[in-house]
Amino acid sequence: MEQDYIKLIFGLKLKQIRTDRGLSLFGLSKLSGLSKSYLNEIEKGKKYPKPDKIAALSEHLEVSYDELVSLKLDKNLAPIGEILQSKLLKEIPLELFGIQENTLIDIISNAPVKVTAFISTIIEIAKNYNFSRENFFLASVRSFQEANYNYFEDLELQVLKFAKTYQVDLTKKIVAQELEDILVEEFGYKINNDELEEHSELDNLRSIFVPKTKTLLITKSIDDAQRAFIYAKELAYNYLKIKDRLYTFSWIKFESFDEVLNNFYASYFAGALIIPKDSLVENLKQLFNKKQFKTKDFESLLQEYNASPESIYQRLTNVLPKEFKLKNLFFLRFSHKKGTDKFSLNKELHLEKQQSPRARETNEHYCRRWASIKVLQAISSNNTEHEFSIQISDYVAENKKYLVLASATKDPFKENSYRSISIGIELNALLQRKVNFLNHKNIESPHVGVTCERCGVINCSVRKSPPTLLEAMNKEINTSKIVAEITKKYS
């Protein structure tokens, strides 16, 4: 363990034993002959006493020397010990959020019992919801994205420099072969299109990179857009000189937070290269200037780039906050298997604040009036390549509306499975100034909820469950109201 954490554990134990004995710092100072300020420094984990001072403390606190210096903590402090010994604090990117590690340690040392209860709760939640180390890292990256409105100027500039260096014309659609040529000629890559086809158990992988020989094994079962994205990520790792990286796509496991963060950087670079910002901004301005929304216009925008709808929707979350100042938005990705009534929200991003559609509501039924659900139902029934929907979702309970665009495509990894991606932008005065087609009659504006169990929309024909949670909350509110009235009457 790192020395700082050994100090902290000793300090936590000393403070617990002292308080158990009913001693103040002043009292322990008189007993042991050590100054009050010195003891305070020890308990905060800033200093570790010499053996003679530990002996004095053990004598006056009536605890053995070995027990005092042991790293073993009792039940109350054990969760903190687990966190410290696992070095989790080193894995959390505290600096990204402006938190100093010493500040966190001070909080722990000042209120160990409360922190222990909190940590125990987090561990319990993690177990119940199968919240893995990878989930934690991904959540950290998502928080990092949200804190920066998912826009990273330095990566945008690196893409422009890359395009100039290798003479990539960003005004034209970028194809995979152009990027493959750069990988092979400039970075010494070997491309193998056959090996992965020999292993049916690897059907969920699109590529594997072998660093020793710079061999990129890539599956034949992907289209040119997916291949271009993989090549663009590899170029990002090389051009940005990223060392800590993932070697499979999709990922199998993460070894460190740096790998997760660098995977995000490489993906961002790839999206910015294949879907150039200036081109996308111009296309969006033309779309927003139209007085009537036509599906074919948006689908034409999607065809402008050699990219999947998901990549383009992701890119919208970079461009809309920066170039159009539309920061109140969310991005969602659902998955759905044909023949079932289950819709799983497995990717989300909320800028500015936590908008209503989110993945916290486990074991509940997401609103079937959402555009993201409707396109999944449509593609599952019609067996088409792409389904699109636009609507203004009216969250009556929250008095908010969102302009929502949603697309559904086949899941490339799973048979008879589909994905939908959607982006929702809060309908406010700024959006109304930016987008001309908002008031056109061909855009539906249904009342929606979050889940059926929490929704108060009356006479909903697609409801999958009664509003049990909403009824329970209303009952609690009414009970509290009546209790307050009775209390006032007899006061």
C-alpha positions as CSV (number, residue, x, y, z in Angstrom):
1,M,0.0,0.0,0.0
2,E,1.1,3.6,-0.6
3,Q,2.5,5.3,2.5
4,D,-0.2,7.9,2.5
5,Y,-2.9,5.3,2.9
6,I,-1.0,3.5,5.6
7,K,-0.9,6.8,7.5
8,L,-4.6,7.2,6.9
9,I,-5.5,3.8,8.2
10,F,-3.4,4.3,11.4
11,G,-5.1,7.7,11.9
12,L,-8.6,6.2,11.5
13,K,-7.8,3.4,14.0
14,L,-6.3,5.9,16.5
15,K,-9.4,8.2,16.3
16,Q,-11.8,5.3,16.7
17,I,-10.0,3.8,19.7
18,R,-9.7,7.3,21.3
19,T,-13.4,8.0,20.9
20,D,-14.3,4.5,22.1
21,R,-12.3,5.3,25.3
22,G,-14.3,8.6,25.7
23,L,-11.1,10.7,25.3
24,S,-10.8,14.1,23.6
25,L,-7.6,15.0,21.8
26,F,-6.7,17.2,24.7
27,G,-7.2,14.2,27.1
28,L,-5.1,11.9,25.0
29,S,-2.4,14.6,24.8
30,K,-2.2,14.8,28.6
31,L,-2.1,11.0,28.9
32,S,0.5,10.3,26.2
33,G,2.6,13.4,26.5
34,L,2.2,14.0,22.7
35,S,0.9,17.5,21.6
36,K,-2.7,17.9,20.7
37,S,-1.7,19.3,17.2
38,Y,0.6,16.3,16.6
39,L,-2.2,13.9,17.5
40,N,-4.6,15.8,15.2
41,E,-2.1,15.4,12.3
42,I,-1.8,11.7,13.0
43,E,-5.6,11.2,13.0
44,K,-5.9,13.1,9.7
45,G,-3.5,10.7,8.1
46,K,-0.8,13.4,7.6
47,K,1.8,11.9,9.9
48,Y,2.9,8.5,11.1
49,P,4.4,8.3,14.6
50,K,7.7,6.7,15.4
51,P,7.8,3.4,17.3
52,D,8.4,5.0,20.7
53,K,5.3,7.2,20.3
54,I,3.2,4.3,19.1
55,A,4.3,2.4,22.2
56,A,3.2,5.4,24.4
57,L,-0.2,5.5,22.7
58,S,-0.8,1.7,23.0
59,E,0.1,1.9,26.7
60,H,-2.3,4.7,27.6
61,L,-5.1,3.5,25.2
62,E,-4.7,-0.1,26.6
63,V,-4.4,-1.7,23.2
64,S,-1.5,-3.8,22.0
65,Y,1.2,-2.3,19.8
66,D,0.6,-4.9,17.1
67,E,-3.1,-4.2,17.0
68,L,-2.5,-0.5,16.7
69,V,-0.1,-0.8,13.7
70,S,-2.1,-3.6,12.0
71,L,-3.7,-2.7,8.7
72,K,-6.7,-4.8,9.7
73,L,-9.8,-2.7,10.5
74,D,-12.9,-3.6,12.5
75,K,-16.3,-4.0,11.0
76,N,-17.2,-0.4,11.1
77,L,-14.1,0.7,9.2
78,A,-13.5,-2.4,7.0
79,P,-15.2,-0.9,3.8
80,I,-12.8,2.0,4.0
81,G,-9.9,-0.4,4.3
82,E,-11.1,-2.3,1.2
83,I,-11.3,0.9,-0.8
84,L,-7.8,2.0,0.3
85,Q,-6.1,-1.4,-0.3
86,S,-7.7,-1.8,-3.7
87,K,-6.2,1.6,-4.7
88,L,-9.6,2.6,-6.1
89,L,-8.9,6.2,-5.2
90,K,-6.0,6.0,-7.6
91,E,-8.2,4.7,-10.4
92,I,-10.9,7.3,-10.0
93,P,-10.0,10.3,-12.3
94,L,-10.4,12.8,-9.4
95,E,-8.4,15.5,-11.2
96,L,-10.8,15.5,-14.1
97,F,-13.5,16.8,-11.8
98,G,-11.3,19.3,-9.8
99,I,-11.1,17.1,-6.7
100,Q,-7.8,16.8,-4.8
101,E,-7.1,13.3,-3.4
102,N,-6.1,14.9,0.0
103,T,-9.5,16.6,0.2
104,L,-11.2,13.2,-0.2
105,I,-8.9,11.7,2.5
106,D,-9.7,14.6,4.9
107,I,-13.5,13.9,4.4
108,I,-12.9,10.2,5.2
109,S,-10.8,11.0,8.3
110,N,-13.2,13.6,9.6
111,A,-16.4,11.5,9.3
112,P,-15.3,7.8,9.1
113,V,-18.6,6.4,10.3
114,K,-20.7,8.3,7.8
115,V,-18.3,7.6,5.0
116,T,-18.2,4.0,5.9
117,A,-22.0,3.8,5.7
118,F,-21.9,5.6,2.4
119,I,-19.3,3.3,1.0
120,S,-21.2,0.2,2.2
121,T,-24.3,1.5,0.5
122,I,-22.4,2.0,-2.8
123,I,-21.0,-1.5,-2.6
124,E,-24.4,-2.9,-1.9
125,I,-25.9,-1.0,-4.8
126,A,-23.1,-2.2,-7.0
127,K,-23.7,-5.8,-6.1
128,N,-27.5,-5.5,-6.6
129,Y,-27.2,-3.8,-10.0
130,N,-24.1,-5.8,-11.2
131,F,-22.1,-2.6,-11.3
132,S,-18.7,-3.7,-12.3
133,R,-15.3,-2.0,-12.4
134,E,-15.8,-1.4,-16.1
135,N,-19.2,0.2,-15.4
136,F,-17.6,2.5,-12.9
137,F,-15.0,3.6,-15.4
138,L,-17.5,4.1,-18.2
139,A,-19.7,6.2,-15.8
140,S,-16.6,8.3,-15.0
141,V,-15.9,9.0,-18.7
142,R,-19.6,9.9,-19.2
143,S,-19.3,12.4,-16.3
144,F,-16.2,13.8,-18.0
145,Q,-18.1,14.2,-21.3
146,E,-21.0,15.9,-19.6
147,A,-18.7,18.3,-17.7
148,N,-17.2,19.4,-21.0
149,Y,-20.5,19.5,-22.9
150,N,-19.0,16.6,-24.9
151,Y,-16.9,18.9,-27.0
152,F,-13.1,18.8,-27.0
153,E,-11.4,21.6,-29.0
154,D,-7.9,20.1,-28.8
155,L,-9.1,16.9,-30.5
156,E,-11.0,18.9,-33.2
157,L,-7.7,20.8,-33.9
158,Q,-5.7,17.5,-34.0
159,V,-8.1,16.2,-36.7
160,L,-7.6,19.3,-38.8
161,K,-3.8,18.9,-38.5
162,F,-4.0,15.2,-39.3
163,A,-6.0,16.0,-42.5
164,K,-3.5,18.6,-43.6
165,T,-0.5,16.3,-42.9
166,Y,-1.9,13.4,-44.8
167,Q,-3.9,15.4,-47.4
168,V,-7.3,14.0,-46.4
169,D,-10.0,16.1,-48.1
170,L,-12.6,16.8,-45.4
171,T,-15.1,18.2,-47.9
172,K,-15.5,14.7,-49.5
173,K,-16.9,11.5,-48.1
174,I,-14.0,9.5,-46.5
175,V,-13.8,5.9,-47.5
176,A,-12.1,3.1,-45.6
177,Q,-9.5,2.4,-48.4
178,E,-8.1,6.0,-48.0
179,L,-7.5,5.5,-44.3
180,E,-6.2,1.9,-44.7
181,D,-3.5,3.3,-47.1
182,I,-2.3,5.7,-44.4
183,L,-2.2,3.0,-41.8
184,V,-0.2,0.7,-44.1
185,E,2.1,3.3,-45.7
186,E,2.8,5.7,-42.8
187,F,2.4,3.5,-39.7
188,G,3.5,0.1,-41.0
189,Y,0.3,-1.8,-40.4
190,K,-0.5,-5.2,-41.8
191,I,-4.2,-5.8,-42.5
192,N,-5.6,-9.3,-42.1
193,N,-9.1,-9.9,-43.4
194,D,-9.2,-13.7,-43.0
195,E,-8.1,-14.8,-39.5
196,L,-11.3,-13.7,-37.6
197,E,-13.5,-15.6,-40.0
198,E,-11.9,-18.8,-38.9
199,H,-13.2,-18.4,-35.3
200,S,-17.0,-18.5,-34.9
201,E,-16.6,-17.8,-31.1
202,L,-15.3,-14.3,-32.0
203,D,-18.4,-13.3,-33.9
204,N,-18.9,-10.4,-31.5
205,L,-15.5,-8.8,-32.3
206,R,-14.9,-6.5,-35.3
207,S,-11.2,-6.2,-34.9
208,I,-8.1,-7.3,-32.9
209,F,-4.8,-5.3,-33.0
210,V,-1.5,-7.2,-32.4
211,P,1.0,-4.5,-31.4
212,K,4.2,-6.6,-31.7
213,T,3.7,-7.1,-35.5
214,K,1.3,-4.1,-36.0
215,T,-1.2,-6.6,-37.4
216,L,-4.9,-5.5,-37.5
217,L,-7.2,-8.5,-37.8
218,I,-10.5,-7.3,-39.1
219,T,-13.7,-9.1,-39.9
220,K,-15.2,-9.3,-43.3
221,S,-18.8,-9.0,-42.0
222,I,-18.7,-5.3,-41.6
223,D,-19.6,-2.5,-44.0
224,D,-17.3,0.2,-45.3
225,A,-18.5,2.7,-42.7
226,Q,-17.7,0.4,-39.8
227,R,-14.3,-0.4,-41.3
228,A,-13.6,3.3,-41.8
229,F,-14.3,3.9,-38.1
230,I,-12.0,1.2,-37.0
231,Y,-9.2,2.5,-39.2
232,A,-9.8,6.1,-38.0
233,K,-9.5,4.9,-34.3
234,E,-6.2,3.2,-35.1
235,L,-5.0,6.4,-36.8
236,A,-6.0,8.3,-33.6
237,Y,-4.0,6.0,-31.4
238,N,-0.9,6.4,-33.6
239,Y,-1.2,10.1,-34.4
240,L,-2.0,11.1,-30.8
241,K,0.8,8.8,-29.6
242,I,-1.5,7.0,-27.2
243,K,0.2,4.0,-25.5
244,D,-2.4,2.8,-22.9
245,R,-5.1,1.5,-25.2
246,L,-7.6,-1.3,-25.9
247,Y,-6.6,-3.9,-28.5
248,T,-10.1,-5.3,-29.4
249,F,-13.2,-3.7,-30.8
250,S,-15.6,-4.0,-29.2
251,W,-13.7,-4.2,-25.9
252,I,-13.4,-7.4,-23.9
253,K,-12.2,-5.9,-20.6
254,F,-10.4,-2.7,-19.3
255,E,-7.2,-2.9,-17.3
256,S,-7.1,0.7,-16.2
257,F,-9.1,4.0,-16.4
258,D,-6.5,5.4,-18.9
259,E,-7.5,2.7,-21.4
260,V,-11.2,3.7,-21.1
261,L,-10.4,7.4,-21.4
262,N,-8.1,6.9,-24.3
263,N,-10.7,4.7,-26.0
264,F,-13.0,7.7,-25.8
265,Y,-10.4,10.0,-27.2
266,A,-9.7,7.7,-30.1
267,S,-13.4,7.3,-30.8
268,Y,-14.0,11.1,-30.7
269,F,-11.0,11.6,-33.1
270,A,-12.5,9.0,-35.4
271,G,-15.9,10.6,-35.4
272,A,-14.5,14.1,-36.0
273,L,-12.4,12.8,-38.9
274,I,-15.2,10.9,-40.7
275,I,-17.9,13.5,-39.9
276,P,-16.1,16.9,-40.1
277,K,-17.5,19.6,-38.0
278,D,-17.7,22.4,-40.6
279,S,-19.6,20.1,-43.0
280,L,-22.1,18.9,-40.4
281,V,-22.7,22.4,-39.1
282,E,-23.5,23.6,-42.6
283,N,-25.9,20.7,-43.2
284,L,-27.6,21.2,-39.9
285,K,-28.1,24.9,-40.7
286,Q,-29.8,24.0,-44.0
287,L,-32.0,21.5,-42.3
288,F,-33.0,23.9,-39.5
289,N,-33.8,26.7,-42.0
290,K,-36.5,24.6,-43.6
291,K,-40.1,25.5,-42.7
292,Q,-41.3,21.9,-43.1
293,F,-39.5,18.9,-41.8
294,K,-39.2,16.1,-44.3
295,T,-37.7,12.7,-43.4
296,K,-35.9,12.5,-46.7
297,D,-34.0,15.6,-45.9
298,F,-32.6,14.2,-42.7
299,E,-31.9,10.8,-44.3
300,S,-30.0,12.7,-47.0
301,L,-27.9,14.3,-44.2
302,L,-27.1,10.8,-42.9
303,Q,-26.0,9.7,-46.4
304,E,-23.5,12.6,-46.6
305,Y,-21.0,10.7,-44.5
306,N,-19.5,7.2,-44.5
307,A,-20.7,6.6,-41.0
308,S,-23.4,4.7,-39.2
309,P,-26.5,6.6,-37.9
310,E,-25.2,6.1,-34.3
311,S,-21.9,7.8,-35.1
312,I,-23.7,10.7,-36.7
313,Y,-26.1,11.1,-33.7
314,Q,-23.1,10.9,-31.4
315,R,-21.4,13.6,-33.5
316,L,-24.5,15.8,-33.1
317,T,-23.9,15.8,-29.3
318,N,-20.5,17.4,-30.0
319,V,-21.7,20.0,-32.4
320,L,-25.1,21.1,-31.2
321,P,-23.8,22.4,-27.8
322,K,-20.8,24.1,-29.2
323,E,-22.0,25.6,-32.5
324,F,-25.7,26.1,-31.8
325,K,-25.6,26.6,-28.0
326,L,-28.2,23.9,-27.6
327,K,-26.9,22.3,-24.4
328,N,-30.1,20.9,-22.8
329,L,-30.0,17.6,-24.7
330,F,-29.8,13.9,-24.2
331,F,-28.5,10.9,-26.2
332,L,-30.0,7.4,-25.7
333,R,-29.3,4.0,-27.2
334,F,-31.8,1.2,-26.8
335,S,-31.5,-2.5,-27.7
336,H,-34.4,-4.8,-28.6
337,K,-34.8,-8.5,-29.6
338,K,-37.5,-9.3,-32.1
339,G,-40.4,-11.1,-30.7
340,T,-40.0,-9.7,-27.2
341,D,-41.5,-6.8,-25.4
342,K,-38.3,-5.8,-23.6
343,F,-36.4,-2.6,-24.4
344,S,-33.0,-2.0,-22.7
345,L,-31.5,1.4,-22.3
346,N,-27.7,0.6,-22.5
347,K,-26.1,3.9,-23.3
348,E,-27.0,7.5,-22.3
349,L,-25.6,11.0,-22.2
350,H,-27.2,14.0,-20.5
351,L,-25.7,17.5,-21.0
352,E,-26.4,20.4,-18.8
353,K,-28.6,18.3,-16.4
354,Q,-30.3,15.0,-16.0
355,Q,-33.3,15.0,-18.4
356,S,-36.1,12.6,-17.8
357,P,-35.3,9.6,-20.1
358,R,-32.6,7.7,-18.2
359,A,-31.5,4.2,-17.3
360,R,-32.1,4.3,-13.6
361,E,-35.6,2.8,-13.7
362,T,-34.7,-0.9,-13.6
363,N,-37.5,-3.5,-13.9
364,E,-40.0,-0.9,-15.1
365,H,-41.5,-0.3,-18.5
366,Y,-40.1,2.6,-20.5
367,C,-42.8,4.8,-22.1
368,R,-44.0,3.2,-25.4
369,R,-44.7,6.7,-26.8
370,W,-41.0,7.5,-27.0
371,A,-39.7,7.9,-30.6
372,S,-36.8,5.6,-29.7
373,I,-39.2,2.8,-28.8
374,K,-41.5,3.3,-31.7
375,V,-38.7,3.0,-34.3
376,L,-37.6,-0.3,-32.7
377,Q,-41.1,-1.6,-32.9
378,A,-41.3,-0.5,-36.6
379,I,-38.0,-2.0,-37.7
380,S,-38.8,-5.3,-35.9
381,S,-42.2,-5.5,-37.7
382,N,-41.1,-4.3,-41.1
383,N,-37.6,-5.9,-41.2
384,T,-36.2,-2.8,-42.9
385,E,-32.6,-1.5,-42.9
386,H,-33.4,1.8,-41.2
387,E,-36.4,3.3,-39.5
388,F,-36.7,7.0,-38.5
389,S,-39.1,9.1,-36.4
390,I,-39.3,12.6,-35.2
391,Q,-41.6,14.0,-32.5
392,I,-41.9,16.7,-29.8
393,S,-42.2,14.7,-26.6
394,D,-44.4,16.5,-24.1
395,Y,-43.5,15.6,-20.5
396,V,-46.7,16.9,-18.9
397,A,-45.6,16.0,-15.4
398,E,-42.5,18.1,-15.7
399,N,-43.9,20.8,-18.0
400,K,-41.0,20.3,-20.5
401,K,-40.9,19.4,-24.2
402,Y,-38.1,17.9,-26.2
403,L,-37.6,17.7,-30.0
404,V,-36.6,14.1,-30.5
405,L,-35.0,12.5,-33.6
406,A,-34.6,8.7,-33.5
407,S,-33.2,6.0,-35.8
408,A,-33.3,2.2,-35.6
409,T,-30.9,-0.2,-37.3
410,K,-30.0,-3.9,-37.1
411,D,-27.6,-4.9,-34.3
412,P,-24.4,-6.0,-36.1
413,F,-23.6,-8.5,-33.3
414,K,-26.9,-10.2,-32.6
415,E,-29.3,-12.0,-34.9
416,N,-32.9,-10.7,-34.9
417,S,-31.8,-7.8,-32.6
418,Y,-32.0,-4.1,-33.2
419,R,-30.7,-0.8,-31.8
420,S,-32.2,2.6,-31.7
421,I,-30.4,5.9,-31.2
422,S,-32.1,9.1,-30.4
423,I,-31.2,12.6,-29.5
424,G,-33.6,14.9,-27.6
425,I,-33.2,18.7,-27.5
426,E,-35.2,20.8,-25.0
427,L,-37.8,22.9,-26.7
428,N,-37.1,26.4,-25.4
429,A,-36.8,29.9,-26.8
430,L,-33.3,29.3,-28.2
431,L,-34.3,26.1,-30.1
432,Q,-37.4,28.0,-31.5
433,R,-35.0,30.7,-32.8
434,K,-32.7,28.1,-34.4
435,V,-35.2,25.7,-35.9
436,N,-37.9,26.9,-38.3
437,F,-39.9,23.7,-38.7
438,L,-40.9,23.2,-35.0
439,N,-44.4,24.4,-35.4
440,H,-45.2,22.5,-38.6
441,K,-48.3,20.2,-38.3
442,N,-46.5,17.1,-39.6
443,I,-44.5,16.8,-36.3
444,E,-46.5,14.8,-33.7
445,S,-46.4,16.0,-30.0
446,P,-47.6,13.2,-27.8
447,H,-47.8,13.3,-24.1
448,V,-45.1,11.0,-22.7
449,G,-43.9,9.8,-19.3
450,V,-40.7,8.1,-18.2
451,T,-42.0,4.7,-17.3
452,C,-45.5,3.3,-17.1
453,E,-45.2,2.8,-13.4
454,R,-44.5,6.5,-12.8
455,C,-46.8,8.0,-15.6
456,G,-50.0,9.9,-15.0
457,V,-51.1,10.1,-18.7
458,I,-54.7,9.0,-18.7
459,N,-56.2,6.6,-21.2
460,C,-52.9,5.6,-22.7
461,S,-53.5,2.8,-25.2
462,V,-49.9,1.5,-25.2
463,R,-49.5,1.4,-21.4
464,K,-47.7,-1.8,-20.3
465,S,-48.2,-1.5,-16.5
466,P,-50.5,0.5,-14.2
467,P,-49.0,3.6,-12.5
468,T,-48.2,1.8,-9.3
469,L,-45.3,3.9,-8.2
470,L,-47.1,7.1,-9.0
471,E,-50.1,6.0,-7.0
472,A,-47.9,5.1,-4.1
473,M,-46.2,8.5,-4.2
474,N,-49.5,10.3,-4.4
475,K,-50.8,8.4,-1.4
476,E,-47.8,9.3,0.6
477,I,-48.2,13.0,-0.3
478,N,-51.9,12.9,0.6
479,T,-51.2,11.1,3.9
480,S,-48.6,13.8,4.8
481,K,-51.0,16.6,3.9
482,I,-53.8,15.2,6.2
483,V,-51.3,14.6,9.0
484,A,-50.2,18.2,8.7
485,E,-53.8,19.4,8.8
486,I,-54.6,17.4,11.9
487,T,-51.4,18.5,13.6
488,K,-52.3,22.1,12.9
489,K,-55.9,21.6,14.1
490,Y,-54.8,20.3,17.5
491,S,-51.8,22.5,18.0
